[in-house]
Amino acid sequence: MKNNSNSEPEIRLERSDDDPKIDNLHSETFGPGRYTKSAFRYREKREHLINISFVLVDQNQIIGSVRYWEILVNNAPALLLGPIVIHPDHRGRGYGVRLIDYSVNKCNEANHNIIILVGDLSYYSKVGFKRMLGKEIIFAGPVNNDRVLYREIKTNIIEDSSKIIIKRYPD
C-alpha cells in the first residue's frame, strides 16, 4: 500500500460507504484491543459524526481516518476525537498531524467548541492540544489523566473549571 507516485494524499469528508474500509484499517492497525480502551465506552453503540469525520486517500485507497463523537464536558456539548489512524505503510510522513489539523479546523467552522482525546501530548501538542493540568477528571473507566488532552476552540469551560466531568452524550 505504499505510495509510489509523487502526489500527496488528499483529505476528504468520510462517506457512509467508507465504513467497511475504515473498520478494516482500525482492525489491521489496532487489533481487538481497541475495544477495551476507556475512550471506547463513549463510542460504543453510537454513531460518529460523519459530517466532521475525514479520510486520507492515496491512489483511491483510504490510508487514514479521523472520527468525532458527541460527548458532554461539564454538561456542555463537546467532541471526542478518535480514533485517528494512519496505515502503517504511511506513518512518519506527517499525515496524521495534517489530518487532525484539517479536521479540527473543520470542527471550528462547524461551531464546535471543545475537543477531547486520550493520547500522547508529544504528538497532539503539534495541533494545539494540552493536558488538563491540576484538574480533577471524571472519565468513563480507568484512564491516565496525563493522557486526557483537550483543545478549546471558542470557550473556556476547561480552563475555568477545577473539575472536568466527561460524559457520554445522551442517547
C-alpha positions in Angstrom: 0.0 0.0 0.0 3.0 2.3 -0.4 2.6 5.5 -2.4 4.8 5.1 -5.5 3.7 8.4 -7.0 4.8 11.9 -6.2 1.3 13.0 -5.4 0.2 13.9 -1.9 -2.8 12.0 -0.4 -6.0 14.1 -0.4 -8.3 14.7 2.6 -12.0 14.3 2.0 -15.1 14.0 4.1 -15.9 10.5 5.1 -18.8 8.8 3.2 -21.0 6.0 4.6 -19.7 3.6 2.0 -16.1 4.1 3.5 -17.2 2.4 6.8 -16.0 -1.1 5.9 -12.6 0.1 4.7 -12.1 2.3 7.8 -13.2 -0.6 10.1 -10.6 -2.8 8.3 -7.9 -0.2 8.8 -8.8 0.0 12.5 -8.7 -3.7 12.8 -5.4 -4.0 11.0 -3.8 -1.2 13.0 -5.2 -1.6 16.5 -6.4 -5.2 16.7 -9.1 -6.3 19.0 -7.6 -4.4 22.0 -9.2 -1.2 20.7 -12.5 -2.3 22.2 -11.0 -2.4 25.8 -9.9 1.2 26.0 -11.9 3.5 28.2 -12.4 6.0 25.3 -14.3 3.2 23.5 -17.1 3.5 26.2 -18.0 6.9 24.7 -18.2 5.4 21.2 -19.9 2.0 21.7 -23.4 1.7 20.3 -23.2 5.3 18.9 -22.7 6.7 15.5 -19.8 9.1 14.9 -20.4 12.5 13.3 -19.8 11.7 9.7 -20.2 15.4 8.8 -16.9 16.2 10.5 -15.1 12.9 10.1 -12.5 12.7 7.4 -10.4 10.2 5.5 -7.0 10.4 3.8 -7.0 8.9 0.4 -3.9 7.9 -1.7 -4.4 6.4 -5.1 -8.0 5.6 -4.4 -7.1 3.8 -1.2 -8.1 5.0 2.3 -4.9 5.2 4.2 -6.1 7.3 7.2 -9.2 8.3 9.1 -10.2 10.6 11.9 -13.6 10.5 13.5 -15.5 12.5 16.1 -18.2 11.6 18.6 -20.6 13.8 20.6 -19.8 13.9 24.3 -20.5 16.3 27.2 -17.9 18.2 29.1 -19.3 19.7 32.3 -22.7 19.3 30.6 -21.6 21.4 27.6 -21.6 19.8 24.1 -18.2 18.7 23.1 -16.4 16.3 20.8 -14.3 13.2 21.4 -11.6 12.8 18.7 -10.7 9.3 17.8 -9.7 7.1 16.7 -7.1 8.6 14.4 -5.5 6.0 12.2 -2.9 6.1 9.5 -2.0 2.9 7.7 1.4 1.6 8.9 3.0 1.9 5.5 2.3 5.7 5.5 3.4 6.6 9.0 6.1 9.1 9.8 5.2 11.5 7.0 3.1 13.9 8.9 -0.2 12.6 7.5 -1.8 12.1 10.9 -1.0 15.7 12.1 -2.2 17.0 8.7 -5.4 15.1 9.0 -6.1 16.2 12.6 -5.2 19.8 11.9 -7.6 19.8 8.9 -10.4 18.2 10.8 -10.0 20.5 13.9 -10.3 23.5 11.6 -13.5 22.0 10.1 -14.8 21.5 13.7 -14.2 25.1 14.3 -16.0 26.1 11.2 -19.0 23.9 12.3 -19.0 25.9 15.6 -17.9 23.0 17.9 -16.2 24.4 21.0 -14.3 21.7 22.8 -12.4 18.6 21.6 -11.2 15.9 24.0 -9.0 12.9 23.3 -6.9 10.3 25.1 -3.3 10.3 23.7 0.3 11.4 23.8 0.9 15.0 24.4 4.2 15.0 22.4 2.1 14.1 19.3 -1.1 16.0 19.8 0.5 19.2 21.1 1.6 19.8 17.4 -2.0 20.6 16.7 -2.8 22.6 19.8 -3.9 20.0 22.4 -3.0 20.5 26.0 -3.1 18.5 29.3 -5.7 19.2 31.9 -3.1 20.1 34.5 -4.4 20.5 38.1 -7.9 19.3 37.1 -9.9 16.6 38.7 -11.0 14.5 35.7 -14.1 12.2 35.8 -13.9 9.8 32.8 -15.8 6.7 32.0 -13.5 3.9 33.0 -9.8 4.0 34.0 -7.6 6.5 32.2 -4.3 8.1 32.8 -5.2 11.7 33.4 -1.9 12.9 31.8 -3.2 11.4 28.5 -6.6 13.2 28.6 -6.0 16.1 26.3 -8.2 19.0 25.1 -8.4 21.8 22.8 -10.9 24.6 23.4 -11.9 26.5 20.3 -14.4 29.1 21.5 -14.9 28.5 25.2 -13.0 28.4 28.4 -15.0 25.7 30.1 -12.0 23.6 30.8 -9.7 26.5 31.6 -12.2 27.9 34.1 -13.0 24.7 35.9 -11.2 22.7 38.5 -13.3 19.6 38.0 -13.9 18.2 34.5 -16.7 15.7 34.0 -16.7 13.9 30.7 -19.9 12.1 29.9 -21.5 10.2 27.0 -23.9 12.3 25.0 -27.4 11.3 25.9 -29.0 8.6 23.8 
